[in-house]
Amino acid sequence: MDSTRFLLVVVVATLVGCGGGGGSTPSSGGGGITPPTVSPVATATPSAAPAPPAAFAAQYALESADISAFASGIAAQCPANPTASTRFDLELLPANANALYSALQGKTVAQAQAAAGNALAYAVAARRLLPGIGFMINPNYPVLVQNQANAPTWWNTAANYPVFSAYYARLAAGLTQNGIPYDIETNLIFPAYSGQSYSGLSIAQLEAGVAEDSSNALTVMPAIQYLNFASEPLTLSQNTGQPTLDTVAGYAGYVSGIRAGMVIPGGSQTKVGAGSADWSSISFLTALEGMSNLGFNNMHLYPPDLLATANGGIAQVDAINPALTGKPGIIAENWDEKDAGNAGAFGAANAQSLEQQNMYSFWAPLDARYITAMMQLARCQNISVASFWYQNELFAYLDYASASMLTPQAAQGAIAQAGAQAALAGTLSPSGQAMYAGLTGHAPMSVMRRR
């Protein structure tokens, strides 16, 4: 990401019109902000979702069938209105280290704090529209590493740590002062975003680095409720070039090594845990469940064609039910990724292309159905926190005809701008409306049926 787009693309000075919308930037000390002036009950996106283009018709049918199977599987085992007090998070994408890696390098502490204020404004607007939500934040390795020995050679800790730690400290303080809960993940920055690689780093060095990144996060962001430091064995293996990390024994050893190296500040109330993903064997998850120094079990759920299969998403969420494990269960990331029938083509290297595909407005009805089903599953299995990944799409989508012509990076900037503007304007997309209904028990005012 080039520096001229620093406050335009993903760091949410995509908040075009933020000042005029009623939001004011907090002080560098992290004080509260004046919330945007929006209705407490959101309005609907004006136009209905378009039909899928011909090129996506077959995939749309597959996605729809997968989501129907997912919803039916949940209905077969869950009450229609489960009552567990699950909190639902959104991934605070402006604060994701994949986006910040390029955006904050070479910036000052003051600029980092200003960017954090913009992300905070988006979070406050989103929570006013979706009451009671929290946020999942990703200060991924190595952005909070201070010891150069624990960082890859391309990461300059002396120059970067003060800037990145100031960003996350500022954001965390603002969330806390606005009464907004947050959780974090400290996985690795994707090489697809950084243009760098982890070649040359041993597994032991990676363990030490992620342990330090996680330990520093606990100091910089002291009100973290759940800290997840490992989730996707296959993705981890692809991103690091370490094939043993996609084996049960290798992954369990990696998790154990990171946890052993973490330093927990005295008095910390944060629960620290790890988990797996629904496209990996359930044995990766069960190998971690017996680790006594993990405070919760975590899952990532994405490919829709795996959600209802044997030992797929539903089964793996069942496996982290606290009634079975004695520990809280967390879904740190989930979405109905648009890769039905072709999940193998979208590995870590193609993450940005898949994210662009998820932005198109014709998917909105499927996303709405998926969100309704996932909220039911999370509550049915007494999941403590379930976090939805695509924050922007809960407020706005992009038109396929124009957005498909953009590069993946430009599309990410466009959806971030559209989502932020819609949130500040008090507008939910169809998928956001589904989430609102799941949170409140009724539809947003503009789509409620009249008697």
N, C-alpha and C positions, 0 to 999 in steps of 0.2 A: 504494500500500500504506500503510495508516495505521500510525502509529508504535506503537500498542498491539500490533501483530502483529510488531514488530521481530525478536524472537527466537522467533517461533512459526512463521512461514510459510516463507520460502524460505532464510533464512540459517542454517537447520539448528540452531536450538534447536528445530526439528523433531526434534532429538535428544532427545525426551522420554525421561527415564530415563538420560541419558548418564552421569551420575555413578554411578548404581547399577549400570550395565552394566559397570563396570570402567574406563571412560575417565576420565582426569583432565585438566583444562584446563591447557595449557602456560603457562609464565610469559610475561610480555609480551616477553621477549627472544627467544621463538621456540623454546624448548627442546623436546625430544622428549616424547611423551606415553606413558603406559602403555596398551598396546593393549587393546581390549576382550577379555574372556575368551570366545573362540569357538573352535569346533572348526576345525582347519586344513582339514578337508574338509567342505564345507557340506552342510546337509540340504536336502531339497526342500520347496517350498511344499506344504502338506498336501493341498489339493484340486486336482483336474484343472481345466483351463480350461473354462468353460461354453461352450455353443453360442452363436453370435452371435444377437442378437435379430433379429426379423423385419425391422426397419427397416434393418439392416446386412447382411442375407443376400446381396444382390446385390453390394454392395461387397466383402464378404468373399471371394466367389468371384473377383472381379476381382483383388484383392490376392493371393490364393493363386496364381492363374494367372501373375501378374506375377513373383512370387517363384520359381515353378517355371521360368519362362523364363530368369530371371536365373541360377538354379543350373545349368540345362542349358547356358547359354552359357559359364559358367565351366568346367564339366566338360569341354566340348568342346576347351578350350585349355589346361587346367591338369592336372597330376597330382593324384591323389586326396589325397596328403599332401605338399604342397610344403614345402620345408625352410628357406626364407628366414627370417632372424631378425627378423621384423616385431615391433615392440612395439605393444601395443594399449592405447590410452588410453580413459578415460571422461571425458566432460565433467563437470567438478566444478561442477554446477549451482548449489550454494549460493554459489559465488564468481563467478557470472556477473553482470556489471554491469547487465544488464537487471533482475535481481532486487534488486541492491544500490542502484540509483539512488535509490529512495524510502526503503529501509530504513535507510541509513546517514546520510542528510542530517539534520543537527541533533544527531547523536550525538557523543560524545567519542572521543578516540583510544583510551581504555581500553575503551569499549564496542565499538569496531571490532575491537580485538585479541581481545576475548572472542568476538565473532562468528566471527572467523577461526579461533579455537581449536575452535569447534564444527564448522566445515567440515572442519578438519583431522582431528577425531575420526572423522567420517564417512569421509574418505579412507583413514585407517588401517584402519578396519573393512572397507571394501570391498576393500582390497588383500590383507588376510589371507584373504578368501574367494576372490579372483580373483588368484592369485599372478602376480607379475611385471608387473602393469599399471602404467601411469603415468596422468597426468591432464592434460587440456586445460583451461586457465583463460582466462576472457574479461574482462580489464580494459578494456572497450570505451571508445572515445572518447565523452565527454571526461573520464572519471573520473581519469585520471592526467595531466591538463593543468594546468600551474602558471602559465602565462602567459595572463592573461585575454584578450589579443588573439587567441589561438588557440582560444578557446572560444565557444560560443554565449552569447548574453546571459543565458539562463536558468541558466547554470552559474556559480556563485560559486566561483572557484578559491581565494580566500583562506580561505574557510570549509571547502570540501570537500576540497581536495588533501591537507591533513595527515591527515584522517580516512581517506580512501580509500587513500592511500599507506601508512599504518600498517597497514591491513587486509591489503593484498597483500604487504607486506614480512613481516608476521607469519606469514601463510600460507606464503609461499615458504620462509622460514627453517625452519618446522616440517616441511614436506615434505622439505627437504634433510636435516635432522637425523634424519628417520625413513627415509632412504635411498630416497625415492620420487621418481622423475623427473617433470618436468612441462614442458609446452609452453604457449604462449599464442597467443591471437588478439586483435588490437586493431582490430576493425571498429567500427561505430557502434552505440550504444544505439538500439534500435528506438523510434520515436515511439509505437508501440502500447503500450509498457510505460511510457514516461516521461510520456506526455501532452503532450510538447513537440514542437517541430519544428525543422528546420534551415533553414527559409525565411529568406532574408536573408543566408545565408552563401554566398559564392562558392566555386567549385571550388578555387580557389587557397587560400582560407581553410581549407577542409576538408582539403586536402593538408597544410597547415602544422600543423593541429591533430592529425591522425592521426600525422604524423611525430613531433610532440612527445610524444603519448601513448605511442607505441612506444619512443621514446628513453628516456623516464622509466621505462618498464617494464623496460628492460634494466638500469637502475640499481637499481630497487626490488626486482627479482626476478632476481638475477645468475646463477642456475643454469639459466635457460631453455635448453632444447636447440634448439627450433625456434620462431621467432616469425613468425606469419602475419598480415599486415596488410591483406589484401584478398582477397575470395573470390567474391562473388556480384554480378555486374554488375547484374542486374535488381533484386535486393533493394536494392542501393545506390541505384539510380536512384529506386525507389519511396520509399525512406526520406528521400531528400534533395530530391526534386522536380527533379532534374537529369537530363533525358532523355538528354543526350549521354553520361552514364556507362554507358548500356546500348548503346553502340556500341563496336565493337572499338577504333577509334582513340581515342575519348574515355576508355575504361577503361584502355587501355595508357598514355595520357598521365597519368592519375590515379595509377596505380601508379608510374610513373617519377618523378612529382613528389614523392610521399611518400618514396620511397627516397632521392631526392636530398637531402631535408630531414632525414633521420634522422641522429642522432649516435650512433655506436657506441663504447661505452666501451673504453678501451685494455685489451687482454688478454681481451676478451670472446670466448667460444667459441660463442656463439649463432649459429645459422644463421638468416638473415632471408630470407623469401620471400613469394610471393603466388600466386594461382591463380584458378580459376573454379568453375563449378558445372555439374552434368550437365544442367540444364534450359536452359543457354545453349549457343550454337553452340560447337563445338570450336575455332573460330577465335579466340575470346577467350583460350583457353589457349595456343594456338600463338603468339599475338602476344607473350606474356610469356616464352616459353621461351628466346628469344635474348638476354634482358637479362642482361648479364654480372655485374651487381651483385646479382642475386637468387641466393641460395644453395640454394634448393630450389623445386620446383613443387608446388602444392597443389590438391586438389579437394575440393568438397563434393558429396555424393551423397545425394539424398533421394527424389524421386518414383519409386515402384517401376515405374510404367509407362514410365519413361525408361531404366531400367537396362540393358535388353537390346536397345534399339532401335539402329539405325544411328547412329553418332556419339554414342550415349548413354553411360551410366555405365561399362560395360565398356570401350568404345573409348577413353574419356577417361582411365581408369586405365591402359590400355595405353600411352597417349601420354605418361604421366609415368614410365614405367619407366626407371630410371637407366641401363640399358643403351643406351637410345635418346638420352637427354638429357645424360648425363654429370653429372647432379645428383640428389640424393635426391628421391624422390617421397613426398608426405605426403597422407593423407586426413584432413583436420583435422576434418571433421564427416561423419557418415553415420547414416542410419536409414531404415527402410521406412515413410516417412510414409503415413498412411492417407488418401490423396487420389487413389487409383487412378481413372482415368477422369474426374477433375475437378480436376486439379492447378491449372488456371487460376483456380479460385475461391478458392484459399488464397494470396493474396499476403501481403506484409509486414504489412498492416493486420490480417489475420486470424490471425496467428501463434499467439495464445493459444488461439483456438478449436481450431485444429488440434492443438496440444499436448494439450489436454484430450481430444480424440478418441483420441489415442495411448495414453491411460492405461488403457483398459478391458481387463479381464482376458481377454475372449474372443479378443483378438489374440495372446495369448502364444504359441500354437503357431506362428503365422506369423513372429513375431519370432525365435523360436528357429531356424527354418529359414533366415531371412534372415541371422542372425549367423553360422551355420555357413558359408553360401556366401560372405559377405563376408570372413571370415577366410581362406578358401581363396584368394579372388581377391587379397587383399593380399599374401599370401605368394608366390603364383604370380608376381606382378609385382614382387617384391622391394621392396615399399613399406616405408619405414623405420618410419613410425608410422601407424596407422589408429585414429581416435578415434570411439567410439560416443556418440551424443548423449544418449540418454535413460537416464542413470545410474540413476534411481530404479526404473525398470521392470525392471532386472536383479535387483532384490531384492523388489519387490512391485508389484502392480497394484491398481486400484480396481474395485469392482463397478459395472457399468453402471447398474443400477436406481437406485442411490443417487447415484453420482458424476455422472450426466448431469443431475441436478437442481441441481447446484452452479453458481455462476458460474465462469468460467475461472480467476479469481484464487483463489477458494476451492478449486477442484480442484487447483491447483498446490500450495497449502499442504497439502492432504490427501495428495497423492502424495509430497511431500517428507517428510512425517511418517512415512508408511507405509514408504517406502524406507529411511529412516534407522533406524527401529525394527527392520526386518527385518535390515538389515546388522549391527546391533549384536547381534541375537539369533543371528546365524550362519546366516541363511536366504537361499537364492537362489530366485528365480522360475524358471519354465521357460526363459526366455530367458537368465537368468544361468547356469543349468545348462548350456545350450548353449555359452556362452562359456567356462565352466570346462572343459568337455570339449575345446574348441578350444585352450585354454592348456596343458592337462596331458596330453591324449591319452586320457583316460578320464573316465567320468561320475562325478559326485559319489557318495559312498559309498551314500547312501540310494536311489539309482536304478540302481545297478549290478546287473546280472543275476547271480543265483547260479548256480553250475555245477550 
